[in-house]
Amino acid sequence: MADQPVVTITIRPNGNYRVEGPVRLVDAEGKEFKIERNPFSLCRCGQSSTKPFCDGTHNKIGFNAPSKAQ
């Protein structure tokens, strides 16, 4: 079996999910989002105007959430 490319998702402190590696991102209906760069960031605060992608709004609203593995 050939080695598969590694995808890494990093939970950034009080911020977004940073996604690195070859991935397909699809919505609930199976429609694929166009990913224009790699790595890219996904919204975690729920307030981005470009959901599911992060636009940095978490910084403006003071988003605070755990980001360390337990």
C-alpha positions in Angstrom: 0.0 0.0 0.0 1.4 3.4 -1.0 1.9 6.1 1.6 -1.1 8.5 1.7 -0.5 12.2 1.9 -0.8 13.6 5.4 -3.4 16.1 6.3 -2.9 18.1 9.5 -5.6 20.1 11.2 -4.3 22.4 13.9 -6.6 24.0 16.4 -5.1 27.5 16.9 -5.4 29.1 20.3 -8.7 31.1 20.5 -8.7 31.0 16.7 -9.4 28.9 13.6 -8.7 25.4 12.4 -5.6 25.5 10.2 -5.8 22.8 7.5 -2.6 21.6 5.7 -2.5 18.9 3.1 -4.6 17.7 0.2 -8.3 17.7 1.2 -11.7 18.0 -0.4 -14.1 20.2 1.5 -17.8 19.5 0.8 -21.0 20.9 2.2 -23.9 18.8 3.6 -25.3 18.3 0.1 -21.9 17.1 -1.2 -21.1 20.3 -3.1 -17.4 20.9 -3.1 -15.9 24.2 -1.9 -13.2 25.8 -4.1 -10.0 25.8 -2.0 -7.7 28.6 -3.4 -4.7 28.0 -1.2 -3.0 25.5 1.0 -2.8 25.8 3.9 -6.2 27.4 4.6 -8.2 28.1 7.7 -11.7 27.1 8.7 -13.9 29.2 11.0 -14.3 28.0 14.6 -16.0 31.0 16.2 -19.1 30.8 13.9 -19.0 34.5 13.1 -16.9 34.6 9.8 -18.6 36.3 6.8 -16.8 33.8 4.6 -17.9 30.6 6.3 -16.7 27.9 6.3 -13.5 29.8 5.9 -12.0 32.0 8.5 -11.9 35.8 7.9 -10.3 36.7 11.2 -13.5 37.8 13.0 -12.5 35.7 16.0 -9.9 38.4 16.8 -12.5 41.2 16.8 -15.0 39.4 19.0 -12.6 38.0 21.5 -13.4 34.4 20.8 -12.1 32.2 23.6 -12.0 28.4 23.5 -9.9 25.4 24.6 -7.3 24.4 22.0 -5.2 21.8 23.7 -5.7 18.0 23.5 -6.7 16.4 26.8 
